[in-house]
Amino acid sequence: MSKFWSPFVRDLEPYVPGEQPKMSRLVKLNTNEHPLGPSPRVIEAIRDAADERLRLYPDPDASELKDAIAAYYRLKPSQVFLGNGSDEVLAHLFLGLFKQDRPILFPDITYSFYKVYCGLYGIDYQTVPLNDDLAIDLADYQRPNGGLIFPNPNAPTGQPLSLDAIARVAEANPDSVVVVDEAYVDFGADTAIALVDRYANLLVVQTLSKSRALAGIRVGFAIGHEGLIEGLERVKNSFNSYPLDRLAIAAGRAAFEDEAWFQQGRKLVIDERESLSAVLNGLGFQVLPSAANFLFARHPDHSGADLALALRERGIIVRHFGKPERIQDYLRITIGRPEQNRELVQALGDILS
């Protein structure tokens, strides 16, 4: 602890990201990265952008990428907001939209960065417990609030929500911003982008880190009514006018232009997820239904901590949260390449026997 810290820094509880170990041979299934590399067109676009123009500042509006995203979803560029990863987009919306007189609401078991942003910005919040099936029930959110945020599918549980349920909660909260965090939506859920023209209070956040395999580039975006986007732009331009560099803009645009690669990657993950889920069930695991690029599973006869440690000893890492108590025996297992998934299954078979 430094004597030079501002007083509020002492009480902050920062987000703890998934481990990025330096082990030489590793089956890494802990941070939900895409099992394939990015589109070859993305690599080519980065190479083309890496020239003498790097001496110049990038376009502060990243207009080429905004235009590409707007065209992809058949919206206007003025409905698109861009940030340095979806975490930065979330940070701006927490400050710009959620700092209200009433507490915001989000699930009790969900992306842990939500609580971190509330601590950073001094935002009051209440958590809404998942139901007995560890699923979000949006009917439980019918209470006074300063805004709502929930992932679809939820993380770390992977379970999706219907568009009808999201529409109902947006309609029931006309004076609050409803944010749908869709980091994993492309692996099996329906995007709420289809609803943004109907509900002026609905904001959808996505990332290129998961389904487009660009976790190392850092591109996130939000889509919503122009009034919401303008608020985010005001925050962004009071913090960092140039959040996306030239390489990120070029990479993001190329990722949206290569639909064939995107669909190929989605299919691989979905097929492997369903196959791995069936095998884990056969090994005695209880596996939650997932629409994400990971599975959330527990074995009734083994603790999650013991299984995670035994896998690590075999060079395989998965995510074990430990808290809260309700999920302490669950493992979050990223869907890897087919050969990685086979190694995982072999190791689990050895451990359980």
Secondary structure as GFF3:
##gff-version 3
##sequence-region A 1 353
A	DSSP	three_ten_helix	7	11	.	.	.	ID=ss1
A	DSSP	beta_strand	27	29	.	.	.	ID=ss2
A	DSSP	alpha_helix	40	49	.	.	.	ID=ss3
A	DSSP	three_ten_helix	52	55	.	.	.	ID=ss4
A	DSSP	alpha_helix	63	73	.	.	.	ID=ss5
A	DSSP	three_ten_helix	77	79	.	.	.	ID=ss6
A	DSSP	beta_strand	80	83	.	.	.	ID=ss7
A	DSSP	alpha_helix	85	97	.	.	.	ID=ss8
A	DSSP	beta_strand	104	107	.	.	.	ID=ss9
A	DSSP	alpha_helix	113	121	.	.	.	ID=ss10
A	DSSP	beta_strand	125	128	.	.	.	ID=ss11
A	DSSP	three_ten_helix	138	141	.	.	.	ID=ss12
A	DSSP	beta_strand	148	151	.	.	.	ID=ss13
A	DSSP	alpha_helix	163	172	.	.	.	ID=ss14
A	DSSP	beta_strand	178	181	.	.	.	ID=ss15
A	DSSP	three_ten_helix	185	187	.	.	.	ID=ss16
A	DSSP	three_ten_helix	192	195	.	.	.	ID=ss17
A	DSSP	beta_strand	202	207	.	.	.	ID=ss18
A	DSSP	beta_strand	220	224	.	.	.	ID=ss19
A	DSSP	alpha_helix	226	236	.	.	.	ID=ss20
A	DSSP	alpha_helix	246	257	.	.	.	ID=ss21
A	DSSP	alpha_helix	259	282	.	.	.	ID=ss22
A	DSSP	beta_strand	286	287	.	.	.	ID=ss23
A	DSSP	beta_strand	294	298	.	.	.	ID=ss24
A	DSSP	alpha_helix	304	313	.	.	.	ID=ss25
A	DSSP	beta_strand	316	318	.	.	.	ID=ss26
A	DSSP	three_ten_helix	325	327	.	.	.	ID=ss27
A	DSSP	beta_strand	330	334	.	.	.	ID=ss28
A	DSSP	alpha_helix	338	352	.	.	.	ID=ss29
###
